[in-house]
Amino acid sequence: MGTLDDFFGKQTVQQNKEKRKAQAPAAPVAAKKVKVEETPKRVNKPQLKRENVDENGSDDEITAKSISGNLDTVALTAEDVLKTIPDADPSLLELDPDAENLNFFQLKAKQKANQSTSAGSLDIESIPKGRDNCLNGLSIVFTGSLPRLDRSQCEQLAARYGARIVKSISGKTSLVVIGHDAGPSKVKKIKQLKIKCIDEKGFIDLITKMPADGGAGDVAKKELDKKKQLEEKAERDALEDMETEERQEKERLEKLSLLKNSINSTGSSSKPINIEKEPIDKSTQLWTDKYAPTDIKHICGNKSNVETLYSWLEHWFEKPHDMKGSSIDSFKAVLISGPPGIGKTTAATLISKKLGYDVIEKNASDYRSKKLLNENLRVCLDNTSVNGFFNDATKNEANSKKIVLLMDEVDGMSSGDNGGVAQIAQFCRITKTPMILICNDKSLPKMRPLDKVCYDLVWRRPTAREMKARLMTIAHREGLKLDPNLVEKLVSITHNDIRQIINIMSTVARTQKSLNFDNLNDMQDSWEKEVSLKPFDIIAKLLSSNKYSINEKIQLYFNDMDIIPLMIHENYRITKPNKGGNKLQDLIQVEKAADLISQSDEVNSKIRSGEQQWSLLPLHAIMSTVYPAYQIEGQITNRINFTSWLGQNSKRMKFERIVQNLQYHTCTKTKTNNVDLRLDYIPFMRNKLLDPLVTKGSDGIPQLLELMDEYYLTKEDFDNIMELQVNGTMKVDDVYKKIPTSVKSAFTRKYNSYVHPTMIYKTGDSIGKGTRGNSLMGLEEEEGESLDAGAVDDESGNEDSGIEKDNLIKEVKRKNTSKLSRPKAKPRPKRS
């Protein structure tokens, strides 16, 4: 068994022998026994065939098969190795009745709690190294909590050796690595499809036993062929790019030479002109600039969107663009939206130039108002390219006279009174030039005017599979050996930012000739991209069991210091605290968190009020976010919700405005303040307003209008009173809903048929001393008569309340300019 020991490891083989002896049945195995000699002297004895053994002892081709401890002379495959690894403990596949009733968040919290209370942790670097691409061709699913390895560590380990990591179980899944508290749906799928399940120890054994490149299986060979094709394609693309650059550089130099000779030959005897620019030294150029896309094939991801935009722009002048259909050819403008840095502007520019358009690129955030748009961009809507006009005589191109208007950062424009977005929408209707609008977030309310006038193209972040070919091409051109299995990890830590990956490659290439998993862990922290986390992600980090330091938690607070405290207040009750144990202890922890949140409001008032003590922000971070989250951190048992305080506060302010308006209109009759009006008058008034319509129907409308005119209520006040009620729902109750629609319509028509009395306001008391003013100055009756404050004052005997006594009104005395009052001018003396 010497050869087998060399392949699997002597100690591992011995352990497997002992396990098989312990599990062997009493009946003899009918399989044929084959002996394997330690020294391969006799040719007729079957033995393991080893060819092309490298320095590390990995085998390019190994022939073996293990079936119940017996070997046959065939090539070793992944299935053969999997048969030597024992199945996972059947108890891991038993469904817990309580777990089936848990939701997704409760199950994740339980798995994380079991992971944190496990016996110990295993360093990924301490695991015996496997052969190159030994898991090639395998599709692996990880589920449950493993005893010593974190799931992210397992996925990184599997990706290092070429495995394909999948999240869901299907018929193409090769095996499942299972731990405690596995998902019930995945367990059912495993039993249904009868998929091989192994535990953490079996996964480590699989890595040490698998042959290089995944063995001799058909799936492994196909996957290996794909990787070889990818490398060959990268080499071809690199060669084509270099040839293209040489050809373009040669053409540029020829044009410069012709232009220089033409200028010098037509000039006078002056000194010849040298217009040739110094070539750019590409060895000192940034890789992101050096390998910036110069052709459509260089764009990573969003291929369907690129093709759609290319087709629309190519046939733009052939289509009617009547704005009636739903296809892209019915629109005159296209709105491209997506995260920043994924190539939206680059793709639009490359497509336009490839089709012969001259691109007018504008930053929409520079033209925020309607006035600036009309002054600077309206002329571009119906224009012709001067360069294309003169080149049309020599080049017969359909689009050589045309331009395309490219508007970037449209979501940076203003809305409302300035009307920037609305004006852009108007341009999209009348333009005779194709328009491409680009934004990051199209879901903003101010972007709604563009929904009906632009075709929506959503750009998404490119995946690792879409970036791999381009990255391999760049690595080949720079002489950097890039491990294809590492690309997915680079994409993960940079959040799909291909520019940062290229910067990482350029950094590594200065000191090393290869980029693989060996130097990944040393520099992973410095490579990780700092992104702005969403509030939901921050709350999940703070409320769940974590090992963040106090400074890291404060940094999470400053990620969005306005929303995070509100999110903590909204969700601090959905966790099962680690410091608790029973319901009483859990309630005590919740009480502590609630007290801290209440005390943080006092700190917040010092910061936001007139004192402006912004130096208290770190204290507010502790009191409102860090300390409450520390008190109740544990298992998140429910869905994280967005703060409802913003909506409730907006509703409160709305009702305050409603009550204030009602108090203005009715104060001459009720003579009360807002609180008494809301508590005492409005419930009674609401019933009085509804009774005529409910009991008499249309016949009760005159009685209703008489009551409204008596209290100076408008139709809007009537609707607001219907909305103000104390039943928790803040909606009109069934009494108003039961009134027939015909009665409501008749009431509206009758109200609009004549003019109603309206309260007239005075904005201040500017009457001088000795007069008595009134903030509610008068009532305008139906006939047009009005009662002013003077009428009220006259009753009390004050006769000096005219406008001439108002301090804010000054009488302008005109000068007497009549001819009679002018003095006669003295006659000028005559000159002698």
Secondary structure, DSSP 8 states (H G I E B T S, - for coil): -HHHHHHH-HHHHHHHHHHHHHH--SS---S------SSTT-TTS----EES--TT---SEEB--EETTEE-SSB--HHHHHHTS----GGGGS--HHHHT--HHHHHHHHHHHHHTSS----GGGS----TTTTTT-EEEEESB-SSS-HHHHHHHHHHTT-EE-SS--TT--EEEE-BT--HHHHHHHHHHT--EE-HHHHHHHHHHS-GGGTT-HHHHHHHHHHHHHHHHHHHHHHHHHHHHHHHHHHHHHHHHHHHHHHHHHS-SS-----------TTSS-HHHHT---SGGG--S-HHHHHHHHHHHHTGGGS---S-SSSGGG-SEEEEE--TTSSHHHHHHHHHHHTT-EEEEEEGGG--BHHHHHHHTGGGGG---HHHHHHTTT---TTTT-EEEEEE-GGGS--TTSBHHHHHHHHHHH-SS-EEEEES-TTSGGGGGGTTTEEEEE-----HHHHHHHHHHHHHHTT-EE-GGGHHHHHHHTTS-HHHHHHHHHHHHTT-SEESTTTHHHHHHHHS------HHHHHHHHHB-----HHHHHHHHHHSTTTHHHHHHHHTTSEEETT--SHHHHHHHHHHHHHHHHHHHHHHHHHHSTT--GGGHHHHHIIIIIHHHHHH-EEE-S-----SHHHHHHHHHHHHHHHHHHHHHHHHHH---HHHIIIIIHHHHHHHHHHHHHHHGGGGHHHHHHHHHHTT--HHHHHHHHH--SSSS-S--HHHHTS-HHHHHHHHHHHTTS---EEEE-S---B-TT----SEEEEE-TTS-B--HHHHHHHTT----SGGGBTT----------TTTS----------
